Amino acid sequence: MSTPFAATPDVEESRVRFREIVPGGSNWSHVLKRGTTLRLVDVKGGANVSALFFNFELLTERYNMSDTLKAQHVAKLSAGCALYSDMGRILVSLTQDTYGWHDTLGGHSTASMVEKNFGNKTFQEARNQMHRNGRDQFLMELGKYGLGLRDLVPNVNFFSKVGIGAGGEMIFDTSLRKAGAWVDLRSEMNTLVVLNTCMHPLDPAPSYDPKPVHLMVWESPVPGPEDRVRCACPENGRGFTLTERYFM
């Protein structure tokens, strides 16, 4: 397949493991090994990537939204942030990011949400243009690993900005959307990444139109003592130490 990315001159071709295109409204998974990085690219602008993360060697250890936010004193994710597991270890780090704000609070869409906002289109009616939702796509992909509804913890939404209004309401902000935005997720463990490209549940779009995402997995060095994410706060330093001990 020809190179589908505009933002890859910074990665030597010899380090690229593979590239793939995930259509809008689809699901995808991969075991991202320690020493590799996953780049997500919003090629058209307006994509949403809902993602879950698990320790592939111990699937009961998974991304913990509350620990991730309180340890780093943030409510969103951007370059320099780490995603914590419920064991205090680091699953992945955001090493580079041209978008700047990734949602941690909005969750994922359900069939009833999609039907309410856009109507219902089944496979029998619309074939591959059927209306899909985040929950069903997550469950289909999780099932490949013996996981299910009980494993649907709060997810990350990459390429989606959600702010808070004056009355405390959650507001979907489209101001950062741009074609070609990308984010790098460096794996600090052997991390199972499960994602879907369904629309964000708060997306105000007038019609059903989930956008595709290009992704690339490439070899990247294990972080050293001066790593930006590790040094972002003392909590991250402890998280990286726990992660390194896991591999001793």
Secondary structure, DSSP 8 states (H G I E B T S, - for coil): -----SS-TTS-GGGEEEEEEE-TT-EEEEEE-TTEEEEEEESSS---EEEEEEETTSTT-BB-HHHHHHHHT-SEE-TT-EEEBTTS-EEEEEEEESS--EESSS----HHHHHHHH----HHHHGGG----HHHHHHHHHGGGT--GGG----EEET-EEEE-TTS-EEEE-TT--TTEEEEEEESS-EEEEEE----TT---SS-----EEEEEEE-----TT-TTTTSSHHHHHHHHHHHHHT-
